[in-house]
Every structure is written in C-alpha cells, then in structure tokens.
Amino acid sequence: MADQTHVLFVEDDDVIREATQLALERDGFAVTAMPDGLSGLEAFRADRPDIALLDVMVPGLDGVSLCRRIRDESTVPVIMLSARADSIDVVLGLEAGADDYVTKPFDGAVLVARIRAVLRRFGHAGGADRGEESAGADAGGVLTFGELEVDTEGMEVRKGGQPVALTPTEMRLLLEFSSAPGTVLSRDKLLERVWDYGWGGDTRVVDVHVQRLRTKIGQDRIETVRGFGYKLKA
C-alpha cells in the first residue's frame, strides 16, 4: 500500500461500494471502503488516506458533515458523490470543503479520471497532507495587493500580517488570480487551470471556491465581472 495511492471510500450501498472498490483496485489504487460516516471518520484518522470519496447520503454522519470534520483536520483532497445533480447537494458539499464532486451513477473510467485530475493538481500520488506542495502560477517572491501578501515560493498567504489558512485548491485559485491581477479570468479558464478539466465542467465548483476564498482574503478583493468571470483587484 505504501507505493499506492490510498483512497478512502465511504458509501452505504453495498453493491456500489463493492463494485467501485474492485474497479479502483484494478486501476492500481489501495482502497479502504466504509459503509457509514462514523466508520469513515475513524478510518480517515487511522489511515490518513491520499484522497477521500464521500457519498453525500450515508448514515451515522452524513457525507457533508464528514467532509467538514476531515477539513478541520487535513487538507487531503475530497470528492463528493451525489445521487442527484441537485444544486443544494453540490453546493453544501463544496461549501463544506470538498474539492470536486461526481454525480451518480458514474462511469468507473470517469471517476478514475477525476481522482487522478485532483491528485495531479495537488501535486502528489501519495501522502495525505502534501497538497501544500501544489504547483501554481510560475511567479517568484512575494506579491502584495493592499494588505494581502501572497508568497508564491513559500506557498503562504498573509492578510494584514496574519497568516491565512487556505486549502490547496484555494491556493491554486489565488495563484491564478495573483499571476494576472486586474485580468478577467473566465470560469471555464479557471476550471481548466485549477481543476485540470480538459473537458467541460460545472462552473458551480468555481463559484463556490471563489466565495470561500473571498471569506478568507476579503470579500472585495476578488471582483465579479458579470457575464465574463472574476478578477483580482490589484
């Protein structure tokens, strides 16, 4: 298992859990599969997986609450699984700290592609908390935007001299903005650059992450350009 990417998979449907576990293992992943949120949290704390796949509707501790608990302890990437493309499910999962989501029923190859895309942008194939090493915009030194400082080499952010804790996805998003201050970046471009989507994706992922980033660096620092996208105020 040491040389494999370790996936924590929390799913209460026995058929889906077993079939997905087998499919992921055939693709070379090591999988710990749990039927409910509480056992999933215990497995997360015991095993420190490289990525977590969490179904939204699981008993004991639902997937959204489990995601929040994981996010309180780690920056490990999280993908939410939902049986519906319901806006509430999607937004709740992303607001809880998830990095992406997949709607069930899903094709096994698509799920594997999404897992690998997340791991690529987190910059590792193993190790639950190495997302901080995620690559971003190719810029050196410290960039300053008012009271906001972005250290693109140390991967640190400070606001008014105080450190700001960002998830790796939020950091990558900020690096994209800070590499081109004042330039409008479309949602599709951000999906491609930050989420590694070579195909069309759901722009709600971008919108929720931008809002999460705003709450940490200042609501007025990232401006919405209606109909086009977002830009960082220089």
KADANOR-V303288 format. One record per backbone hydrogen bond with DSSP energy under -1.0 kcal/mol. CO is the residue of the C=O (numbers start at 1). NH is the residue of the N-H. Records with the same first field share a line. If there is no record, write none. Layout:
# KADANOR-V303288
CO->NH + NH
This chain:
# KADANOR-V303288
1->4
5->30
6->50 + 51
7->32
8->53
9->34
10->55
13->17
14->18
15->19
16->20
17->21
18->22
19->23
20->24
21->25
22->26
23->27
24->29
25->28
30->7
32->9
34->11
36->40
37->41
38->42
39->43
40->44
41->45
42->46
43->47
44->48
51->8
52->79
53->10
54->81
56->58 + 63
59->37 + 61
62->66
63->67
64->68
65->69
66->70
67->71
68->72
70->73 + 74
77->52
78->99 + 100
79->54
80->102
81->56
82->104
86->90
87->91
88->92
89->93
90->94
91->95
92->96
93->98
94->97
100->80
102->82
107->111
108->112
109->113
110->114
111->115
112->116
113->117
114->118
115->119
116->120
117->121
118->122
119->124
120->123
127->130
130->133
131->134
137->139
141->152
143->150
145->148
147->160
148->145
149->158
150->143
151->155 + 156
156->151
157->164
158->149
159->162
162->159
167->171
168->172
169->173
170->174
171->175
172->176
173->177
174->178
175->179
177->180
180->183
185->230
186->190
187->191
188->192
189->193
190->194
191->197
202->205
203->207
204->208
205->209
206->210
207->211
208->212
209->213
210->214
211->215
213->217
214->218
218->221
221->233
223->231
225->228 + 229
229->225
230->185
231->223
232->182
